[in-house]
């Protein structure tokens, strides 16, 4: 519709330009553009304080951070991970010459299912790499117990989990403090962005120091190289933007929460729509609004996706296809569809709807009205042809509302 703006699944949040200009002026005056400059140092400290973590290393992007995190932990052989994620999770392992081993997801949280991990451990397994899907915390206690029992490293892909906290010891604490390392993304599509960027959260100064050496070619001083490092440093431009963005991110997350609540109100009790809700013991960031569209809705997920696209509403099927379906992975024994029934069923039904702070209530209503119209046309306008729905073990995907963690 020509009088309505296109709606994308997300829209990068930016601060008022006038707030950023003084930082640019200082960069122009000092000519310090990179290499651990003053804004880089300030941003690391500010992030530690905001997120409630001890040590952060900034990166040019989260994929580089994942690659470096695996290097810093000296992970080799095999790493157990999820097929239900963005490809960078598994790609980072492959770039390090590590074999990803895919394990199915929990039907409620859509995170790596701890109950399936032990059966996938072999003598070559050295690490577990889960993601906090859509910002929902993993079962970090169960995963850590398995890692401790088998002497495995745990590296969390926390790309979705900026600011997410969970109840621990009677208070809300950052989910980023779990595992050996956690990796954040500051990509333009994320709740918090620095144009491009990422970070590794480390538990101690010694680990941070090793990570900092690895992201700077392995240099420890002007003439000494101690590791086969890479150039993963964040620039002063990105760090400066991050400092300004921190002043606005809490308000942005609050607005995301209001949009989340409105979607839930409008979609409540719609047959075939499964809403994913965060657990009661976590403080979410509302990074995505994902729904599962089942056969009771009357039309397929892909039909709804196309109906939205025809109205310039660009929802996304996060995550479809599964990572395990891509050519470089589908030959792995762990990628066999029979091993991943829940992940496959969810991938065939999931649709992430637009959610970003500047999304207006009327635009949320527009999204939902298009979805319901697509259903009505099929149900009342004639028979619809539904795709084959993968067989699901009893109880894996209940017709009632699912509770989701990210």
N, C-alpha and C positions, 0 to 999 in steps of 0.2 A: 504494500500500500504506500503510495507516494508520499502521503502526509505523515507517515510514521517512520521513525528511525529504525534501522536494522538492530536487532538485539542479538548479541553474542553471548556465549556461555559465561564469559567474564569480560570486564573492561578494565584496563589498567588504572589503578587509582594513583593520582598525582597530586602533589601539594600545590598551593598557589605559587605561581611562577615567581612572584616578588619575594617569596621566602627563600627561594633557591638562589636567586641572583647574587646575594652577598657572598655565598660560598664560591660561586663561579669567579667572582671578582678576586677573591683571595687566591684561588688557583692560578688565575692569570698573573697576579702580582708575584707569587712565589715561584711559579714555573715548576712546582712539584706536582707531577702527574701520576706517579706510581711509586713502587718500591717502599711500601710501609710508611707513607707520608703521614702528616699530622691528622688529616681527616680519617684515614684508615685506623690509626691508633685510637682516636676518639670514638669511632663507630664501634670498634670491638668492645671497648669499655661500656659504652652505652647499651649495647645489646646484652652484655652479661647482666647488667643491672635490670634491664627491662624483662628479660626472659627468666631470670633467676637461675643462671648457670655460672660456672666458675671460669671456664676458658673457652674462647672462640677463636678460630682461624678463618678469616675471610677468603673467599675464592671468587674467581671470575664467573663461575657458574656452578650449579649443583652437580652436574655430570662430572666435571673435573674434580669436584670435592669427593664424590663417590669413588672415583678411580684412585685418588690419593688416600682416602680412608682405608681401602683394602691394602694398598701398598704399606701404609704406616703400621698396620696390624700384622704385616707379613703373612697375609692369607694366601694359601696355595691349595692345590687339589680341587676340592669341591666346596661349594657354598650352597646351603639350602635357602631357597627363596620362594617368592610367590609368583604365579603366572599372571596375577590380577594386579597389574601396575603399568606405569609408563615404561617404555622399552629401556630407558636409561638405567633402570635398576639392574637388569640382567646384562646389558651392554657393558657396564662398568666391570663386571666380573670377567667377561670375555676379553676386554682390553688388557686385563692382567693375566690372561692365560688360565683363568679359573673356570671350571665347569659349573654352570648353574644347575641345581637339582630342584625341580619344581614340586611343591607340595600344595595340596588343595587348601581352600580357605574356609573359615568359619562361616556358617550360613547366616549368622546374626550380625557380626561385626564386619564381615568381608575381609578380615585380616587373616594372615597366615594362621592356620589352625594348629595350636600346640600339640593336640592329640595325634596329629599326623607326622610330626617332625621326627620322632625317635625311629620310626620304621624306615626313614630315608637316610639315616646316618650310616656311613660306611667308614672303613679305615682311612679313606681319603678326605673325609669331611673335616674342615678346619674352622668353619664359621657358619653362622645363621644371619641372613640379611632380610628381615621383615620390613614392611612399610606400615605406617599408621594411615590406613586408607581413608581418604576424605577427612583426615584429621582425627579420626577415632583412635584412641590409644589401643595398642596391642595388649594382649595379656602378658605384660612385661614380666610378671613374677613367674609364670609358668615357663616362659621362654628362657629366663635366666636360670631357673632350676635345671632345665635340660642342658643348657650350656655348661653349667658348673659340673654336672655329672659326667659330661663327655669331654671336658676341657676344650670347649669351643669359644671362639670370639663371637660377639654379637654387635653387628653394625646396623643401626636403624636408618632406613631411608625415611627421613622425617620431612620430606618435601612439602607435605600438606599440613604440617603440625606446628606452624609458627604460633606461639602463645598458648598452645593447648596445655592444660593442667589436669591432673587427676588427684583424687583424694588419697592421701598417704599419711598415716599417723595423725589423723584428725585435722589435717590442713591440706589445702590445694598446693601441689608442687608440680614443677615443670616435668612433662613427660620426656623432655630432651635429656634428662640426666641419667636415663637408663641405658643399659648396654655399655660396651666399651667405647663406642662413638655414636653420635647422631649427626645426620647430614640434613641441612636445611636448604631450601631453594628460595631465591629472591627473584625468580623470573617474573616477567610482566603479568603472567596469568595468576600469580599467587596472591594470597591475602596481603602480604607485605612484599613490596618489590623495590629493587634498586636499578631499574631498567633490566639488567641482567645481573646475576650474582648468586652466591651460595655461601655456605659456611659449614665448618665441622665443629661440633661441640665435643670437647675433650675433658676427661675427668681430672687431669693434673697437668702441671706446668711442663713436666718432662715430655709427655705425649704431645702437647701443643708445640713444643720446640721441634720435635721430630717432624711434625706435620708442616710447620713453617719452613723448615729446611727443604722438605720435599717439594713444596709449591714454589720454591725459588731456585730451581735447578740443582738443589743440593748444596748451595753455598752456605757456609757458616761465617765466613768473613771474605774480605776482598780477594784472597788468593787461594782459599781452601774449599774444595768440594768433597763432601763426605757421603753423598748418596746420588743415585741416578734419578734426580728430580726433574721437574717439569715447570713450565711457566703457568702457574695457576693463580697469580696474584690479582686481587681486586684493585681497580684504579681509584684514584682520588675522586673522580667524578661520581662513580657509583657509591663510594663511601659517604661523600657529602650529601648525595640525595637520600641515602639511608638515614642520616642524622635528622634530616627534615621530615622524612616519612614517619619516623618514630613518634613525632609530636601529634600525628593524626591517626595512627593505626588503631588505637582503642575505640575511637569514634566510628571508624570504618567497620570494625567487628561488631559493634552494637547495631549498626544499621543492617548489616548482614543478618543478624539475629532477628530483626523485625521482619525482613523479607522472608526468612525461613518460616517464621510463625504464620505469615500471611499465606504462603503456599500450603502449609499444613491445614489451615482453616478452609481453604478453597477446595482442597483435594481430599479432605476427610470423608471417609465412607464411600468413595467412588469405587465401584466394583472393579477388581483387576489392578488397582493401583496400590502398590506396597510402599509405604513411606518408611524411610530409614531415619531412626531417631538416635541421638547420642545417648550413651548410658547416663544414669543418674549421678554417678560418682565422678564425672568429668566436666571440665569447663571447656566447651568447644569453641572453635573459631569460625564455624559456618563457611568453610572454604568452598564447599560444593553443596548443591541440593540435588541429590540423586534419588530417583524413584525406580522401582521395578515394575514393568508393565507386563502383567501375566495374561494368559488366554482369556480370563473372565472379562477383560476390558473390551473385548469384541474385535479389536484390530491389533495387529502386531506392533511391537516396539518400532520397527523400521517404518511402518506406515505412519505412525505418529511423528517420527523424526522427519519424514518427507513432508507431511502436512505442515509442520512448523517451519520448515525451510521455505516452503512455498509462500509463507507469510513473512519472510525475512527474519525468522527467529532461528538462530543457529545453535540449537541444543547440540550436545556432544554425547557420543556413546562411550563414555569413560568407564570400563576399559574393554573395548572391542576392536579388533580381535584380541584374544589372549596373547601375551608374549610368546607362549609356547606354540602358537600357531604360525609364527613367522618362520620363513625358510631356514634361517640360521639356527633355529632351536627345535623345530618340529621333529627332527630325527633323533633327539635325545629320548632315551627310554622313559624318563620322568615326564615328558611332554605328551605321552599317549593320552588321548581323550578319556579313556576309561579310568585313568588315575586322577582326573580333575573334574568330577561330575558337578560339584557345586560351583566352582569357578566358571565352568562352561555355561551352566544354566543362568547364572547371574549376568555373564557377558552378553548373553542373547536377549536379556530383558532390561538392562540398565539404560537409563537416559538421565543425563545431567542437565538440569534446566538453568536458564540464565540467573545468575546471582552476583551482584556487585553493588557497592554502596549508592551509586547514582541511579540505580534502577528504581523507577517510580511504582507506586502501588498500582496505578492504572495499567502499567506495563506488565506487572505480574498477573493481573486479571486477564490481560490480553493473551498471555501465554497459556493460561489454563483454559480460556474459552476456545482457543484453537484446538487444544488437546481434546476437549469434550465434544467439539463439533466434529472432529475426525471420527470419534467413536459413534456419535449420533448418526452420521451419514452412513456408516457401515451397518449399524444395528437397525436403523429405521428406513434407510434408503435402499435396502436390498441386501442380499447375502454377501458376506465378506469371505475372502479366502485367507485362512490363517496358516502361517508357516508351521512346519513340524516343530513341536516343542520337545526338547531333549527329555528323555526319561529321567526322573529324579527319584532317588531313594526316599522312602516315606519319611516325611517330616523335615526334609532338607530345606525346602523353601515353602514355608507355611503361607496359607492364603491370608492370614491375619497380618497386621502391621509388623514389620521387622524392626528390631532396634539395631541401629548402626552406630559404630564408634567413630568414624572420621568425618 
